């Protein structure tokens, strides 16, 4: 599963602590969206800010571009870690017919049935 947690925290903290105290709807509007649902989804880490919007987000919320980059890279790192953990688990659980036959040969007094 993709991670957007660092970006979510950054956007929410900057929006809430901004001198203008933007609501989600106000910020969404400033970014060209019709309602606050977009920012709500970003702040709940359900989605990320599109790359083409990063400059505008940086400008409106006075976020240093390096902070945005750091949040994106942290989220990407977490996403990759989670992916590789899942991939390793799936690989470990995969048994081949050869594996089953080898176990059968090594396990006397066990009746094995071939799966359909």
C-alpha positions in Angstrom: 0.0 0.0 0.0 1.3 3.5 -0.8 2.2 5.8 2.0 1.3 9.4 2.1 1.6 10.0 5.8 4.5 12.5 5.8 3.0 14.7 3.1 -0.4 14.5 5.0 1.2 15.8 8.2 3.1 18.5 6.5 0.1 19.9 4.6 -2.2 19.8 7.6 0.4 21.4 9.9 1.2 24.2 7.5 -2.5 24.8 6.7 -3.5 25.0 10.4 -0.5 27.0 11.5 -0.6 29.4 8.5 -1.3 33.1 9.5 -4.4 33.0 7.3 -5.7 29.8 8.9 -7.1 28.3 5.8 -9.9 25.8 6.0 -9.7 22.8 3.8 -12.3 24.3 1.4 -10.3 27.6 1.2 -7.1 25.8 0.5 -8.7 23.5 -2.1 -10.2 26.6 -3.8 -6.8 28.3 -3.9 -5.4 25.2 -5.6 -8.1 25.2 -8.2 -10.3 22.4 -6.7 -14.1 22.9 -6.3 -14.5 21.7 -2.7 -12.5 20.8 0.4 -12.7 17.0 -0.3 -9.3 17.1 -2.1 -7.4 18.6 0.9 -9.4 16.3 3.3 -8.2 13.3 1.3 -4.6 14.6 1.3 -4.6 15.2 5.1 -6.0 11.8 5.8 -3.2 10.3 3.7 -5.6 8.8 1.2 -3.9 10.4 -1.8 -1.0 12.7 -2.6 -0.7 16.2 -4.0 -0.1 15.9 -7.8 3.4 16.9 -8.8 2.1 19.7 -11.0 0.5 21.2 -7.9 3.5 21.2 -5.7 4.7 24.6 -6.7 1.4 26.1 -5.9 1.1 24.3 -2.6 4.6 25.6 -1.7 3.6 29.1 -2.6 0.2 29.2 -0.9 1.3 27.5 2.4 4.8 29.0 2.5 6.4 25.6 2.5 10.0 25.3 1.6 10.3 23.1 -1.5 13.0 21.0 0.3 10.4 20.2 3.0 8.0 19.0 0.3 10.7 16.9 -1.3 11.7 15.4 2.1 8.1 14.4 2.8 7.6 12.9 -0.7 10.9 10.9 -0.4 10.1 9.7 3.1 6.7 8.5 1.9 8.2 6.8 -1.2 10.8 5.1 1.0 8.0 3.8 3.3 6.0 2.6 0.3 9.0 0.7 -1.1 9.8 -0.9 2.3 6.2 -2.1 2.6 6.2 -3.4 -0.9 9.3 -5.4 -0.5 8.1 -6.8 2.9 4.9 -7.9 1.1 6.8 -9.3 -1.8 9.1 -11.3 0.5 6.1 -12.8 2.4 4.4 -13.9 -0.9 7.6 -15.5 -2.1 8.1 -17.4 1.2 4.5 -18.7 1.0 4.8 -20.0 -2.5 5.2 -23.8 -2.7 5.9 -25.6 -5.9 4.8 -29.2 -6.8 8.5 -30.2 -6.4 8.6 -28.8 -2.8 5.5 -30.9 -2.0 7.0 -34.0 -3.5 10.2 -33.5 -1.6 8.3 -33.2 1.7 6.3 -36.3 0.8 9.5 -38.3 0.3 10.9 -37.1 3.6 7.8 -37.8 5.6 7.0 -41.5 6.1 3.5 -42.6 7.2 1.9 -39.5 5.8 -0.8 -39.7 3.1 -0.6 -36.9 0.6 -3.4 -36.0 -1.8 -2.8 -34.0 -4.9 -4.6 -30.7 -4.9 -7.2 -30.2 -7.7 
